[in-house]
């Protein structure tokens, strides 16, 4: 099992835009491409310009295949273009690939 931790640093004033995009579009497109969303979080103490989510894949090849399909999805391309018509909404994406340790409750 491969987990991907993704942290999005959001440009000022754009948090509601990206949250709406995830809630109303991105998550359903993930489901269509069998991208399993483990969880989605907003920071409540400290920084308030980041969202964090984790996805799960069988392995790196599974991840690459599903992300490629997602990126090529016509609905995703349309939604992204519409939501970024006035400029980008994400300043930076930080992603890490994780596997459960032998003693993890998830292993």
TALIN-V921575 format. One record per helix or strand of 3 or more residues. SS is the DSSP state (a for helix, b for strand). FROM is the first residue (numbers start at 0). TO is the last residue. If there is no record, write none. Layout:
ss=SS from=FROM to=TO
ss=SS from=FROM to=TO
//
This chain:
ss=b from=1 to=9
ss=a from=14 to=31
ss=b from=35 to=41
ss=b from=49 to=56
ss=a from=59 to=71
ss=a from=73 to=82
ss=b from=89 to=97
//
